[in-house]
Amino acid sequence: MEEIKEGNKRKSINEIFNKQITKEDVKNFFFSKGLLKYLIINILYILIGSYLRTIDELLFSDYSRGYIFLMFINIIAIIIHLIKNKYQKNSAHICVLFIFAFTLISTMFALVQRVALLGFQDRYEGLFSIAYYLTLLILSSFIDKKHKKIIVNCIIFTGIIQTIYAILQIYKVPGIYNGHPGSAQGFITNPNFFGTYMILCVCYSLGLFLDEEKISRKIIYVVTSLILMIGLLISNASSAGVAYLFVFIYILIFCIKKKKIAKLLATIAILAVSIIITMNLGKTNMLNDLNQTAKEATEVAKGNTNDNFGSGRMFIWKNTLPIIPKYLLHGAGVDNFYFAFGDKPLQTSDGRIFFDKAHNEYLQTLVTQGIFSLISYLALFAIVTKKGIKHSFKQNEVFLVLPIIGYLVQAFFNISVIEVAPIFYIALGLCSSVSTKKE
């Protein structure tokens, strides 16, 4: 019997090595699970490209041009999918069409059209970048339910890699670049943006932990959540800290309603342990920053404002409001905020600071792309978030909606950047196609 089994084994191995590769084999390799592969390629480019740009091996402008190339690949992948499969109606796609149309109009009326196409210097979030984001959303919305967790785990993996690098940054390890001493930035240009990346990854990891039933996998997601929480804390990004508070409130409601008290306690423990570790090592100021943010918010509620509130955000917002009527219908042009805002620098102890972003994504969209574009974005966010919330309670899956809640909260205080925004649009796509019907 053993000899027969061994003989069959040798035969199957010989068949594998002797088999000639046909055109059909090549076709199956590239198009079987094709969407999954293309999305993973995008995620890897975002990670590797960000790292190469961080160590000055890749120009920021060339990094952004890579998105244009990927956009065309994504479009081809979308077309192939639509040819091979019956289209499933998705209301998010309608919003995408409106967003692209109004973004195109704002580009036509832009103060500086070249900037509207390619983006402002060192931002590069013009029409082509936004079009790339939208292809990611559509591509992600076609991913099968069984493959969604593969994409999410890939995103978590990139977060772990960046966190490890960020820890090396705060310990000032030779050869590890960090342009912001005192805070970590990972592979991203700024600690605030790194914090945004971390909130997306933390939310995915915690969400999978809350959904998982197997002990071994629960342990894995506890560990990854703890590591990513440390990454979030050492970023010192207050906007990400505020976002996490909102996410935690949602987790609290979800766990109580679903009677997952043990997992709620574990989530609290993950937060507590990560805070204890980073504070004892003296590597985070986030709690102090959040306390300061709360004090400033209280002053604003009382009617007392200061240009320096929110690290100068109050100054930007106050001076942005008067220019909105001028660009209300079609916007000043994608990524044209610098030209619309004008010569209004904030005087600080370090000198005069000029602004090329509104430091509020909703305000940024309103000024640069107009009211109709903003409405389209808000409709997209509302549709996907509502669907994700319903799905989390009906299907007992919360991991898809948590990163969207986290990102949308921090977006009120932060800006969209090309190293982070693609991950958010992938999250939107994955969540946009969930079923809200009980199985």
Secondary structure as GFF3:
##gff-version 3
##sequence-region A 1 439
A	DSSP	alpha_helix	2	18	.	.	.	ID=ss1
A	DSSP	alpha_helix	23	31	.	.	.	ID=ss2
A	DSSP	alpha_helix	34	54	.	.	.	ID=ss3
A	DSSP	alpha_helix	60	84	.	.	.	ID=ss4
A	DSSP	alpha_helix	91	108	.	.	.	ID=ss5
A	DSSP	alpha_helix	113	118	.	.	.	ID=ss6
A	DSSP	alpha_helix	127	141	.	.	.	ID=ss7
A	DSSP	alpha_helix	145	170	.	.	.	ID=ss8
A	DSSP	alpha_helix	191	211	.	.	.	ID=ss9
A	DSSP	alpha_helix	215	235	.	.	.	ID=ss10
A	DSSP	alpha_helix	238	257	.	.	.	ID=ss11
A	DSSP	alpha_helix	261	280	.	.	.	ID=ss12
A	DSSP	alpha_helix	286	301	.	.	.	ID=ss13
A	DSSP	alpha_helix	313	320	.	.	.	ID=ss14
A	DSSP	three_ten_helix	321	323	.	.	.	ID=ss15
A	DSSP	three_ten_helix	325	327	.	.	.	ID=ss16
A	DSSP	alpha_helix	337	341	.	.	.	ID=ss17
A	DSSP	beta_strand	346	348	.	.	.	ID=ss18
A	DSSP	beta_strand	351	353	.	.	.	ID=ss19
A	DSSP	alpha_helix	361	369	.	.	.	ID=ss20
A	DSSP	alpha_helix	371	394	.	.	.	ID=ss21
A	DSSP	alpha_helix	402	410	.	.	.	ID=ss22
A	DSSP	alpha_helix	421	432	.	.	.	ID=ss23
###
